[in-house]
């Protein structure tokens, strides 16, 4: 992976979108062979600065210098010609093409106008081996897991022989083991002379791999220096302008005789088999496991977004035969999906339209939407989740954290009995995370049954009353309040069948 690194400098960069000032007089330097991290709350301007460096956006003022020379970055193609590649926060893959074609898109091997398939496959295999990734090369990327798709994005950047790589939340969709592989790749890139501008919400990641860190708040640089002198607490204080306080809100365990609201009985479907679990009113049950363990597949099947091949779902004691999420919603079950962009939000629609999307029947008369009533109800929900933007504003104008809160506003409008929250804080900053944690605990306190799917161990341990661990599509363990620990969850997630003392099918049904 050796390459000649480049020095990136941005000087006095400012950028404004309408009345919103995204960046104000921002300056920083990324030295050859170094990893420079950029942190801040959602809306602080991190991704905007990354897009300027990538040639996606032009600054209103200021300049970008490469190896001391001012450059004009009119497009990503211009940036790539100068040795700058980008791994965007939102994946930009062609779902019908396989991994090899996506990785080498635009730099294909050809002869006399014909693609050289064998040469491309060899190149792909070399890149994947150097990065330590094992993504299937012949399958359409649309059929790959989200984590594997993220790895394809990383391999595509490496295929360009870039000398500076802008990584915007590269580990947000990866498991712990896959994140460690990514960190090893970043260190190898740096050791080989390449420069990395790392935009991340994960402060442990920043402290582990970055040499320098710049903190943005409200579009301005508020702190800059080596990570050797920083800590998670000092970075949070710089990001927020205050100390965060307790990371998780206080939770109360519901009484043991509280009725079961959501239950699966020997449920099977694509990616999981024989799953039995339950969630009581006012309870948060954490669903943990490695990427690929079947957690999201289970959640989608429960709400009717994926097929079920056997077993039963029960809601409030009655069979729920949901053929679609709409059927589940009518019965009082709603899911906040893993990806807000691909599965959750209509980005060009207004906040009120997104909030009311699951409750349109409530605001319609003779097939026409009563806009004023819709906006009033959406406004109340947005106020409750602390989103201060106008209900008429497009949801695409919000930061990632506020976009995620819009999904919660939508979930709260119909007042469901049960909620499945799949990675509810993915891609949001520490301040927005705490706000979402408060919402989850508040909803549970109001009697809602919540199934929390999360890859973040601290999140599971900090919020859940019980933890259910999945492994290879089956239940591996249930941990009560006295048994919950990082070690116990990891042991259940990684334990082999032989070590477990039997097959995964021997795991008993989970009981409350």
C-alpha positions as CSV (number, residue, x, y, z in Angstrom):
1,X,0.0,0.0,0.0
2,X,3.0,2.3,-0.2
3,X,2.4,5.6,-1.9
4,X,3.8,9.2,-1.9
5,X,1.6,11.1,0.5
6,X,0.4,14.7,-0.1
7,X,0.0,17.6,2.2
8,X,-3.5,19.0,2.3
9,X,-4.1,22.5,3.7
10,X,-7.4,24.4,3.9
11,X,-7.2,28.1,4.7
12,X,-10.1,30.3,5.8
13,X,-12.8,28.0,4.3
14,X,-16.4,29.4,4.7
15,X,-19.6,27.9,3.3
16,X,-23.2,29.0,3.6
17,X,-26.5,27.3,2.5
18,X,-29.2,29.9,2.4
19,X,-29.4,31.4,5.9
20,X,-27.4,28.5,7.4
21,X,-23.6,29.1,7.8
22,X,-22.1,25.7,7.7
23,X,-18.4,26.7,7.9
24,X,-16.8,29.9,9.1
25,X,-13.1,30.6,8.5
26,X,-11.9,27.0,8.9
27,X,-8.2,26.1,8.6
28,X,-6.4,22.8,9.1
29,X,-3.5,20.8,7.7
30,X,-3.2,17.1,6.9
31,X,0.4,16.0,6.7
32,X,1.8,13.3,4.4
33,X,1.5,9.9,6.1
34,X,-0.7,11.1,8.9
35,X,-4.3,10.5,10.0
36,X,-6.1,13.7,10.8
37,X,-9.5,13.3,12.5
38,X,-12.4,15.8,12.3
39,X,-15.0,15.6,15.0
40,X,-18.0,17.6,16.1
41,X,-21.8,17.3,16.6
42,X,-24.1,16.7,13.7
43,X,-24.4,20.0,11.9
44,X,-21.0,21.2,13.0
45,X,-19.7,21.3,9.4
46,X,-17.6,18.1,9.3
47,X,-19.1,16.5,6.2
48,X,-19.4,19.9,4.5
49,X,-15.6,20.3,4.8
50,X,-15.1,16.8,3.6
51,X,-17.2,17.4,0.5
52,X,-15.2,20.6,-0.2
53,X,-11.9,18.6,-0.1
54,X,-13.5,15.9,-2.3
55,X,-14.5,18.5,-4.9
56,X,-18.3,17.9,-4.4
57,X,-18.8,21.5,-3.0
58,X,-17.1,24.7,-3.7
59,X,-16.3,27.0,-0.8
60,X,-17.7,30.5,-0.7
61,X,-14.3,31.8,0.5
62,X,-10.9,30.5,1.4
63,X,-8.7,28.1,-0.5
64,X,-7.5,24.5,-0.7
65,X,-3.8,23.8,-1.1
66,X,-2.1,20.5,-2.2
67,X,1.6,20.3,-1.4
68,X,1.6,24.1,-0.9
69,X,-0.1,24.9,-4.3
70,X,-3.6,26.4,-4.4
71,X,-5.9,24.1,-6.4
72,X,-9.4,24.4,-7.9
73,X,-11.6,21.4,-7.1
74,X,-14.6,21.7,-9.4
75,X,-15.6,18.1,-9.2
76,X,-14.7,14.7,-7.6
77,X,-12.9,13.9,-10.9
78,X,-10.7,16.9,-10.3
79,X,-9.9,15.8,-6.8
80,X,-9.2,12.2,-7.9
81,X,-6.8,13.5,-10.6
82,X,-4.9,15.2,-7.7
83,X,-4.8,11.9,-5.7
84,X,-7.9,12.6,-3.4
85,X,-10.5,9.8,-3.0
86,X,-13.5,9.8,-0.8
87,X,-15.5,7.2,1.1
88,X,-18.8,8.9,1.7
89,X,-21.0,8.4,4.7
90,X,-23.9,7.2,2.5
91,X,-22.9,4.4,0.3
92,X,-22.8,5.1,-3.5
93,X,-22.7,1.7,-5.1
94,X,-24.4,0.1,-8.2
95,X,-26.5,-2.6,-6.6
96,X,-26.8,-4.7,-9.7
97,X,-23.1,-5.0,-10.3
98,X,-20.8,-7.3,-8.4
99,X,-18.1,-6.2,-6.0
100,X,-15.3,-6.5,-8.6
101,X,-17.2,-4.2,-11.0
102,X,-18.0,-1.7,-8.3
103,X,-14.5,-1.5,-6.9
104,X,-13.0,-1.0,-10.4
105,X,-15.8,1.2,-11.8
106,X,-14.1,3.8,-14.0
107,X,-10.7,2.2,-13.8
108,X,-11.6,-1.1,-15.5
109,X,-9.0,-3.2,-17.2
110,X,-9.8,-3.3,-21.0
111,X,-8.1,-4.3,-24.3
112,X,-9.4,-3.2,-27.7
113,X,-12.5,-1.9,-25.9
114,X,-13.3,-5.2,-24.2
115,X,-13.2,-5.7,-20.4
116,X,-10.6,-8.1,-19.2
117,X,-12.6,-10.0,-16.6
118,X,-9.8,-12.2,-15.4
119,X,-7.4,-9.3,-14.9
120,X,-10.0,-7.4,-13.0
121,X,-10.7,-10.3,-10.7
122,X,-7.0,-10.7,-10.0
123,X,-6.8,-7.0,-9.2
124,X,-9.8,-7.2,-6.9
125,X,-8.4,-10.2,-5.1
126,X,-5.1,-8.4,-4.5
127,X,-6.9,-5.4,-3.1
128,X,-9.2,-7.4,-0.8
129,X,-6.3,-9.5,0.5
130,X,-4.2,-6.4,1.2
131,X,-7.1,-4.9,3.2
132,X,-7.9,-8.1,5.0
133,X,-11.5,-8.1,3.7
134,X,-13.3,-11.2,2.4
135,X,-16.2,-9.8,0.4
136,X,-17.6,-12.2,-2.2
137,X,-16.5,-10.9,-5.6
138,X,-19.1,-12.4,-7.8
139,X,-22.4,-11.4,-6.0
140,X,-24.4,-8.2,-6.8
141,X,-23.5,-5.7,-4.0
142,X,-27.2,-5.2,-3.5
143,X,-27.3,-8.7,-2.0
144,X,-24.4,-8.1,0.3
145,X,-24.7,-7.0,3.9
146,X,-24.4,-3.4,4.8
147,X,-21.0,-4.1,6.4
148,X,-19.8,-5.8,3.2
149,X,-21.0,-2.9,1.1
150,X,-19.0,-0.5,3.3
151,X,-15.9,-2.7,2.6
152,X,-16.5,-2.4,-1.1
153,X,-16.5,1.4,-0.8
154,X,-13.1,1.2,1.0
155,X,-11.7,-1.1,-1.7
156,X,-12.9,1.2,-4.4
157,X,-10.9,4.1,-2.8
158,X,-7.8,1.9,-2.6
159,X,-8.2,0.9,-6.2
160,X,-7.6,4.5,-7.3
161,X,-4.1,4.6,-5.7
162,X,-5.2,7.7,-3.9
163,X,-2.6,9.6,-1.9
164,X,-5.2,11.3,0.4
165,X,-8.4,9.5,1.4
166,X,-11.3,11.3,3.0
167,X,-13.2,8.8,5.1
168,X,-16.6,10.0,6.3
169,X,-17.9,7.7,9.1
170,X,-16.2,4.6,7.5
171,X,-16.9,2.3,10.5
172,X,-20.5,3.4,11.2
173,X,-21.8,0.2,9.6
174,X,-19.1,-2.3,10.7
175,X,-19.0,-4.8,13.6
176,X,-16.3,-4.6,16.2
177,X,-14.1,-7.2,14.5
178,X,-14.6,-5.5,11.1
179,X,-13.8,-2.1,12.7
180,X,-10.5,-3.5,14.0
181,X,-9.7,-4.6,10.4
182,X,-10.5,-1.1,9.2
183,X,-8.2,0.5,11.8
184,X,-5.4,-1.8,10.7
185,X,-6.0,-0.7,7.1
186,X,-5.9,3.0,8.1
187,X,-2.7,2.5,10.0
188,X,-1.1,0.6,7.1
189,X,-2.2,3.4,4.7
190,X,-0.6,6.0,7.0
191,X,2.6,3.9,7.4
192,X,2.8,3.6,3.6
193,X,2.8,7.3,3.2
194,X,-0.9,8.0,2.4
195,X,-2.8,10.7,4.2
196,X,-6.2,10.2,5.8
197,X,-8.8,12.8,6.7
198,X,-11.1,10.8,9.1
199,X,-14.5,12.1,9.9
200,X,-16.0,10.1,12.8
201,X,-18.5,10.2,15.6
202,X,-16.6,7.4,17.4
203,X,-14.2,9.1,19.8
204,X,-12.5,5.8,20.7
205,X,-11.7,5.3,17.0
206,X,-10.3,8.8,16.7
207,X,-8.1,8.4,19.7
208,X,-6.9,4.9,18.5
209,X,-5.9,5.8,14.9
210,X,-5.5,9.6,14.5
211,X,-2.4,11.6,14.9
212,X,-4.1,15.0,15.0
213,X,-7.7,16.0,15.8
214,X,-9.7,19.1,14.9
215,X,-13.0,19.8,16.7
216,X,-15.7,21.8,15.0
217,X,-18.6,23.5,16.7
218,X,-21.2,25.5,14.8
219,X,-18.9,25.6,11.7
220,X,-15.9,26.9,13.5
221,X,-12.7,25.3,14.8
222,X,-12.8,25.3,18.6
223,X,-9.9,22.9,19.2
224,X,-6.9,21.5,17.3
225,X,-3.9,19.4,18.3
226,X,-2.4,16.0,18.7
227,X,-4.6,13.1,19.9
228,X,-1.8,12.2,22.3
229,X,-3.0,15.0,24.6
230,X,-6.7,14.4,24.1
231,X,-9.3,12.2,25.8
232,X,-12.9,11.3,25.0
233,X,-14.0,13.7,27.8
234,X,-12.0,16.6,26.5
235,X,-13.2,16.1,22.9
236,X,-16.9,16.0,24.1
237,X,-16.4,19.1,26.1
238,X,-15.0,20.9,23.1
239,X,-17.7,19.6,20.8
240,X,-20.6,20.6,23.1
241,X,-19.1,23.6,24.9
242,X,-20.0,21.9,28.1
243,X,-19.5,18.6,29.9
244,X,-21.9,15.8,28.8
245,X,-22.8,14.5,32.2
246,X,-24.2,11.0,32.5
247,X,-24.1,9.2,29.2
248,X,-27.3,7.2,29.8
249,X,-30.5,8.2,31.5
250,X,-31.8,6.4,34.6
251,X,-33.9,3.4,33.8
252,X,-36.6,1.7,35.9
253,X,-37.2,-2.0,35.7
254,X,-40.9,-2.7,35.1
255,X,-42.7,-4.9,37.7
256,X,-42.3,-8.7,37.0
257,X,-46.1,-9.1,36.5
258,X,-46.2,-6.5,33.7
259,X,-47.9,-8.1,30.7
260,X,-46.0,-9.3,27.6
261,X,-46.7,-7.0,24.6
262,X,-44.5,-8.4,21.8
263,X,-43.7,-12.1,21.5
264,X,-42.2,-14.4,18.9
265,X,-42.7,-18.1,19.1
266,X,-40.2,-20.4,17.2
267,X,-40.1,-17.8,14.5
268,X,-38.1,-18.6,11.3
269,X,-37.3,-16.8,8.1
270,X,-34.3,-15.8,5.8
271,X,-31.3,-15.3,8.1
272,X,-32.8,-16.7,11.4
273,X,-34.4,-19.8,12.7
274,X,-36.5,-20.9,15.7
275,X,-36.4,-17.6,17.6
276,X,-38.6,-17.2,20.7
277,X,-38.4,-14.1,22.8
278,X,-40.7,-11.6,24.4
279,X,-40.8,-7.9,25.5
280,X,-43.0,-6.7,28.3
281,X,-44.8,-3.3,28.6
282,X,-42.3,-0.6,29.7
283,X,-39.3,-2.9,29.0
284,X,-36.3,-2.4,26.7
285,X,-34.9,-5.7,25.6
286,X,-31.5,-5.4,23.8
287,X,-30.9,-7.6,20.8
288,X,-27.1,-8.1,20.5
289,X,-24.9,-10.2,18.3
290,X,-22.3,-9.9,15.5
291,X,-23.1,-8.4,12.1
292,X,-24.7,-11.2,10.1
293,X,-26.2,-12.9,13.2
294,X,-29.8,-12.2,11.9
295,X,-30.8,-9.4,14.2
296,X,-32.1,-7.0,11.5
297,X,-33.6,-9.8,9.5
298,X,-35.6,-10.8,12.6
299,X,-36.8,-7.3,13.3
300,X,-37.9,-6.8,9.7
301,X,-39.8,-10.2,9.7
302,X,-41.6,-9.3,12.9
303,X,-43.1,-6.2,11.3
304,X,-43.9,-7.9,8.0
305,X,-41.1,-6.3,6.0
306,X,-39.5,-9.7,5.3
307,X,-41.1,-13.2,4.8
308,X,-41.6,-15.7,7.7
309,X,-41.3,-19.4,7.0
310,X,-42.5,-20.7,10.3
311,X,-43.5,-19.8,13.8
312,X,-45.7,-17.0,15.1
313,X,-45.6,-13.3,16.2
314,X,-48.0,-12.2,18.9
315,X,-48.9,-8.7,19.9
316,X,-50.7,-8.1,23.1
317,X,-51.6,-11.8,23.3
318,X,-53.0,-12.1,19.8
319,X,-51.5,-13.5,16.7
320,X,-50.0,-10.9,14.4
321,X,-49.9,-12.0,10.8
322,X,-48.5,-8.9,9.3
323,X,-48.0,-9.1,5.5
324,X,-46.4,-5.6,5.5
325,X,-45.2,-2.9,8.0
326,X,-48.5,-1.2,7.3
327,X,-50.4,-4.2,8.7
328,X,-48.2,-4.2,11.8
329,X,-48.7,-0.5,12.3
330,X,-52.4,-0.8,12.3
331,X,-52.1,-3.3,15.1
332,X,-49.7,-1.1,17.1
333,X,-46.2,-2.3,16.1
334,X,-43.7,0.0,14.4
335,X,-40.0,-0.3,13.4
336,X,-37.3,2.4,13.1
337,X,-35.1,0.9,10.3
338,X,-31.4,0.4,10.3
339,X,-30.8,2.9,7.4
340,X,-32.7,6.2,7.5
341,X,-31.7,7.0,4.0
342,X,-32.5,3.7,2.3
343,X,-35.4,2.6,4.4
344,X,-36.7,5.4,6.6
345,X,-37.0,8.9,5.1
346,X,-38.2,10.7,2.0
347,X,-35.3,13.1,1.7
348,X,-36.9,15.6,-0.7
349,X,-40.2,15.7,1.3
350,X,-40.9,18.0,4.2
351,X,-40.5,17.2,7.8
352,X,-44.3,17.1,8.3
353,X,-44.8,14.7,5.4
354,X,-42.1,12.4,6.8
355,X,-43.5,12.5,10.3
356,X,-47.1,11.8,9.2
357,X,-46.1,9.1,6.7
358,X,-47.3,6.3,9.0
359,X,-50.5,8.1,10.0
360,X,-51.9,9.5,6.7
361,X,-55.3,8.0,7.2
362,X,-55.6,10.2,10.3
363,X,-55.2,13.4,8.2
364,X,-57.1,12.5,5.1
365,X,-60.7,13.1,4.1
366,X,-62.1,11.8,0.8
367,X,-58.6,11.0,-0.3
368,X,-57.2,14.5,0.3
369,X,-54.6,15.3,3.0
370,X,-55.6,18.1,5.4
371,X,-52.3,19.9,5.3
372,X,-52.9,22.3,8.2
373,X,-53.9,19.4,10.6
374,X,-51.0,17.3,9.4
375,X,-48.5,20.2,10.0
376,X,-49.9,20.9,13.5
377,X,-49.6,17.3,14.6
378,X,-46.1,16.9,13.1
379,X,-45.1,20.2,14.7
380,X,-46.1,18.8,18.1
381,X,-44.1,15.6,17.6
382,X,-41.0,17.6,16.3
383,X,-41.2,19.8,19.4
384,X,-41.3,16.7,21.6
385,X,-38.1,15.3,20.0
386,X,-36.4,18.7,20.1
387,X,-36.2,19.4,16.3
388,X,-36.7,23.1,15.9
389,X,-36.8,23.3,12.1
390,X,-39.9,24.3,10.2
391,X,-42.3,21.4,9.5
392,X,-42.3,22.7,5.8
393,X,-38.5,22.3,5.5
394,X,-37.1,19.4,3.5
395,X,-35.8,16.6,5.7
396,X,-32.6,16.6,3.6
397,X,-31.6,20.0,5.1
398,X,-31.3,18.5,8.7
399,X,-28.3,17.1,10.3
400,X,-28.0,13.3,10.7
401,X,-29.0,13.5,14.4
402,X,-32.1,15.5,13.7
403,X,-33.1,13.2,10.8
404,X,-33.0,10.3,13.2
405,X,-35.2,12.2,15.6
406,X,-37.7,12.7,12.8
407,X,-38.0,8.9,12.6
408,X,-38.8,8.9,16.4
409,X,-41.4,11.7,15.8
410,X,-43.0,9.5,13.2
411,X,-43.0,6.5,15.6
412,X,-44.6,8.5,18.4
413,X,-47.4,10.0,16.3
414,X,-49.6,6.9,16.1
415,X,-48.6,5.9,19.8
416,X,-47.7,2.2,19.1
417,X,-47.8,-0.5,21.7
418,X,-44.4,-1.8,20.7
419,X,-41.4,-0.4,18.9
420,X,-38.4,-2.1,17.2
421,X,-35.5,0.3,17.0
422,X,-32.7,-1.0,14.7
423,X,-29.4,0.9,15.2
424,X,-31.3,4.0,16.4
425,X,-28.1,6.1,16.9
426,X,-26.1,5.1,13.9
427,X,-24.3,8.1,12.4
428,X,-25.3,10.6,15.1
429,X,-23.1,12.6,17.5
430,X,-22.8,12.2,21.2
431,X,-25.3,15.0,22.0
432,X,-28.0,13.6,19.7
433,X,-27.3,10.1,21.1
434,X,-28.2,11.3,24.6
435,X,-31.4,12.9,23.3
436,X,-32.4,9.6,21.6
437,X,-31.5,7.6,24.7
438,X,-33.8,9.9,26.7
439,X,-36.6,9.3,24.2
440,X,-36.2,5.5,24.4
441,X,-36.3,5.5,28.2
442,X,-39.2,8.0,28.2
443,X,-41.2,5.8,25.8
444,X,-40.6,2.8,27.9
445,X,-41.6,4.7,30.9
446,X,-44.9,5.4,29.2
447,X,-45.5,1.7,28.8
448,X,-44.2,1.0,25.3
449,X,-42.4,-2.3,24.7
450,X,-39.1,-1.7,23.0
451,X,-36.8,-4.2,21.2
452,X,-33.5,-2.4,20.7
453,X,-31.1,-3.8,18.1
454,X,-27.7,-2.3,18.4
455,X,-24.1,-3.1,17.5
456,X,-22.8,-0.7,20.2
457,X,-22.1,-2.7,23.4
458,X,-22.3,0.4,25.7
459,X,-25.7,1.3,24.2
460,X,-27.1,-2.2,24.9
461,X,-25.7,-2.3,28.4
462,X,-26.7,1.3,29.2
463,X,-30.3,1.1,28.0
464,X,-31.6,-2.5,28.1
465,X,-33.4,-4.2,31.0
466,X,-32.5,-7.6,29.5
467,X,-30.2,-8.7,26.7
468,X,-30.9,-11.4,24.1
469,X,-27.9,-12.5,22.1
470,X,-28.1,-14.0,18.6
471,X,-25.5,-16.1,16.9
472,X,-25.7,-17.5,13.4
473,X,-29.4,-16.8,13.1
474,X,-30.4,-18.5,16.4
475,X,-30.7,-17.3,20.0
476,X,-27.5,-18.0,21.9
477,X,-28.3,-16.5,25.4
478,X,-30.6,-14.4,27.5
479,X,-29.0,-12.2,30.1
480,X,-30.9,-10.6,33.0
481,X,-29.9,-7.5,34.9
482,X,-27.5,-9.3,37.2
483,X,-25.9,-11.2,34.3
484,X,-25.5,-8.4,31.7
485,X,-21.8,-7.6,31.0
486,X,-19.7,-7.0,27.9
487,X,-17.8,-10.3,28.6
488,X,-21.1,-12.3,28.8
489,X,-22.5,-10.8,25.6
490,X,-19.2,-11.4,23.6
491,X,-18.9,-14.9,25.0
492,X,-22.4,-15.7,23.7
493,X,-21.9,-14.0,20.4
494,X,-18.6,-15.7,19.6
495,X,-19.0,-19.1,21.4
496,X,-18.9,-22.1,19.1
497,X,-21.5,-24.8,19.2
498,X,-19.1,-27.2,20.7
499,X,-18.2,-24.7,23.5
500,X,-21.9,-24.1,24.1
501,X,-22.3,-27.8,25.0
502,X,-24.7,-28.6,22.1
503,X,-26.2,-27.2,18.9
504,X,-27.6,-23.8,18.6
505,X,-31.0,-25.4,18.3
506,X,-30.6,-26.6,21.9
507,X,-30.8,-23.1,23.3
508,X,-34.0,-22.8,25.3
509,X,-36.7,-20.3,24.4
510,X,-36.1,-16.9,26.1
511,X,-38.5,-16.1,28.9
512,X,-39.0,-12.9,30.8
